[in-house]
Amino acid sequence: GEVPKRLGVIGAGVIGLELGSVWNRLGADVTVIEYLDTILGGMDNDVSKQFQKMLVKQGVNFHLSSKVTAVEKKGKGGSVTFEPVAGGDAETLEADIVLIATGRRPYTDNLGLEAVGVEMDRGRVKTNHWKTNIDGIWAIGDVTDGPMLAHKAEDEGVAVAESIAGQAGHVNYDVIPGVVYTMPEVASVGKTEEELKAAGIDYVAGKFPFTANGRARAMNQTDGFVKFLADKTTDQVLGVHIVGFGAGDMIHEAAVLMEFGGSSEDLGRTCHAHPTLSEVVREAALATHGKPLHI
């Protein structure tokens, strides 16, 4: 197929931004319409704001706090009518292609679950340690609670196999990384600042930019930062958020640390090869104590 001149994307979540980012780089004029007042709802707000600025700089257009009222086919293309959530005049976007990326739902229809009496909860299969209420029927992945991620389902599959074999199957739901495969990538594991504030947990934040990293400068990939969130009293790492080139690979350094209940000082005192992008992860860990090496 050919690259559309104008692409309208409804929804500024992970999938909307991933596909919008790809088509923008291929030359399409991309406009994203989102009901919430931020992109990547649920991710760390700091990350969302900075990442939106990067996408705008790349040429992506945004209409946030906007409610879609109609999507219509027009000739070979389509149109999207939307209005401010707070009320106001409606606008219409004409596009060659309109992509609806407003989220996914569990695929549980017509599986025969009702026939055998499997308990459901709002369209999802109800489980207790992946067991349903019916002996011999287990459920994992997107049909159950939790993030709709392949790697979460994979870990649950292993845990179920272990449980069936009489072992202790285990999945740590507090340490499941999420990656947005845009350019640059966005990656996150653990809690956001907003979640920590809502839970009343005292924390310290440490940030470090890729602009101060030699490898990033040599690669001309200086957009973004790494942010650590650590418990104010114990220094245990509670969340890590990365925007930048290779974020999806670097996030696992934080995941391993958190799986072992590690502190930001533990990571900050670990020698990192130079020059690498991973040095930014170390610097952000050190920044929770106010002492990064290269700023």
Residue, then its C-alpha position, 0 to 999 in steps of 0.5 A: g500500500e501507499v503512505p496516506k497523506r493524512l492519518g487521523v488516530i483516535g486514542a493517544g495510548v500505546i498502540g495509537l502512538e506506536l502506529g502514529s509514530v511509524w506513519n509520521r516517519l514514513g511521511a504521513d501528516v499524523t493527527v492524534i485525538e485523545y479524550l484525556d488531557t495527557i498522552l499515554g494515560g497511566m504512565d508517569n506524567d513527567v514522561s508523558k509531557q516530555f514525550q509529547k513535546m518530542l513527538v510534536k517536534q517530529g511533526v505529530n499533531f495532538h488534540l487532547s481533552s477532546k471527545v470524538t462524536a462521529v467517524e464517517k467514511k468519505g469517498k476513499g477516506g474518512s472524517v472525524t468530528f470531535e469537540p472539547v471535553a469541557g464543551g465548545d465548538a466541534e471540529t472536523l478532521e479530514a483524513d485518508i485513513v482513520l485509525i481507531a486505537t481506543g484500547r482492547r478488551p478481553y476476547t472471551d466471547n463464544l469460548g463456551l465459558e458460560a456452558v461450563g460455568v466459569e465465573m467472569d468479572r466484567g468480561r474477564v475470567k475470574t481467577n485465583h492464582w490462575k485457577t478458575n472456579i472450575d477444576g482443571i480450567w486455568a486462565i492467563g494473559d489478556v483474558t484475566d486481570g493485569p496488563m495486556l502484555a505478551h511477557k506477562a502472559e508468558d510468565e503466567g504460563v510458566a507459573v501455571a505449568e509449575s503449579i500443575a506440576g506441584q511447584a510454587g508458581h510465582v509472578n511478581y506483578d509489581v515488576i512487569p516492564g512496559v515498553v512503547y515502541t516508538m522513536p525514541e522508545v518509552a519504557s517503565v517498570g514499577k510505580t509512577e510518581e502519581e501512584l506514589k503520591a496517591a498511596g502517600i509514600d514518601y519518595v525521592a526522584g532522581k533524573f538524568p538526561f541523555t544529552a549529558n551522555g557521550r555515547a548518546r551524543a556520538m549517536n546523535q540520540t540525545d532526546g530523553f532521560v531516565k528517572f528513578l523513584a526510590d523510597k525516601t527512608t529505605d532507598q528501595v527502588l519503587g519505579v523507573h521510567i525511561v524515554g530515549f533510544g534503546a529504552g526498552d532494553m535498558i529498563h531491564e537493568a531496573a527490573v532485575l534490581m527491583e526483583f531483588g529489592g535493590s536500592s538506587e545506591d546499589l545500582g549507583r555503585t555498580c560499575h558501568a562500561h563507558p561509553t554506553l547509554s546504560e551509564v544514564v541509568r546509573e547517573a539517574a540512580l546516583a541523582t536520587h542522592g543528588k550526586p550524579l557524576h557528570i552534571 
